[in-house]
Amino acid sequence: MRVAVLGAGFAGLTVAHALKRDASRRGVDLTLEVFESAPRAGGRIRTTSDDGFLVEWAADAFQTGPGPAQTLVQDLGLAGERADASPHAARRYVYSRGALHRFPSGPGSLLGFAAISPQGRARVLAEPFLAGRVAREESVQEFAARHVGEEAARVMAGAFVRGVYAGDATKLSLDASFPRMRELEREHRSLLLSMGRAASARKGRSGAKASGPRTLWSLKRGMGSLVERLEESLGDAIHLETPALRLSRAPDYAAPTPFKVRFASGESRSFDSVIVATPAPDAAALLRGLD
C-alpha cells in the first residue's frame, strides 16, 4: 500500500509514525512518504537554547494521565525524558508593555497586573456585571473580549492560546478548542463568578483552599526533542521543501492507485491513500478539485 502524508507538522509526523508502527505490527507492506513544504519538520513545535535556558516557540507541555501523548512518548523511547511541572513553579508570566508580568491568580492579584492598563483591569473586574450568554460560535478572542474587554483578551487570552495550541486567538474557535468555557458561560453567565463558586466548592469539600495536583509535564530537552525522535523514526520517508499543490482522484474509481498528488516541481505521484495534515487554508487549496 502506498500512502502519502501531506504536511510534516506535529499532526503529520504523529499520524505517519502511527501508520508505520501499526503496519509493522500487522505485517502490512506499506510504502509511506511524508511531504513538507518548509525546510524543517515539526511545524510550529520548536525548541531552542538561549543562555542555558530552553525556549519553546509554541506548545510547551502535555496533560498528565494515560492517553495518546503518553503512548507516543513511550513508543519513541522518551519515557525517561519526562519532566513533571514542579508544584513550586506554578508561576506564569506574560510579556507586555516592555516587561514580564506574573499572571494573576485571582481578582486580588489582578489589581496589580501591569500587563494591561488600569482601565483594562477595571473592565476585567466589571465582568460579572457585563457578561452575557450567546448561542453562536465565536473565536476565542471574541468570547474573551465580550467577557473581559478587548485589551485583556488580546494580552491574556492571546498568550494562553499561543501556549496551549500555538495558535491565533482571533482564528481559533472557542467551541472547538475550549468547550468547557462555553459550558461555564451557559451555567454561570460570568466566568469570574464561576471561578469564585468553584473555589468555594473546593474549600467546602476540603476545609482549606487547595490547588489540586499538577497536571502538566514536558520533556527534559523540550518539545523539539519529540519532533527529532519522530523524524528519526520516519527517516527517508520525510521529504522537506516539497510543497504539494493539488490532490485529485483518478477517473476510474477502481484504479490501483486512485489518488494523484501534484507537486510544485511539476511532478505528479499516485497513492492508494492520502492524509492531509496541513493548515486549513492549505488543505482547502489541495482539496479544491475533489467532489
C-alpha angles and dihedrals in degrees: 000000000000114000129179125199113200109208130032098212119121092285094049094046094048095047090047091050091050092050092050092046095048093044089053093049093049097040093243117161101235130177105193127185129178119201124199128179095205126077091244136041126234101065110221093348107103137142125200134176123236123178092334095314128110112233120200114207093199136351111015108183150024132224117255127245134065115316146105095301094053092045091051092051090050092048090054094049094247099119090108090055094062115124118191119212112258116241086223091060099059090132123117126189134196126200111229138142091014099305146069116262128191112241111249117252095201146344092291096056090043089071090069097038099123094182086091130039123263088254089052092051091049089053091053092051089050090059096103089058098043103035120113141170128255129187100207128090115264139183117253089251094053092048094047093045091054090053107036105012134260097283098049091042091054095047103034106027091039092055092045094051093047090052096048104033104011083232144125115267090210092059104033117094113237091206092054099040106030107021090158090067090057090049091052090052092051092048101040107011090215121068093205091052091049090052091050093049092048091051091050091050092051091049091049092052097046103026089233139059110271133178097201127228122319113262103186131093137163138173126281093238093039135255090296089071088064090055090048092053092047090052090051092050092052097041116169092004089085117085113191125200089023107124117194116218108183141011118206138173125234113251089236107068089200092058114135091240106022100182127071126193120200117204132204089251089066093251121128124204131190125222140177091227135010126200115201110210100163132115112285097257091052091045090052091054092047094049098041094104096052127089 
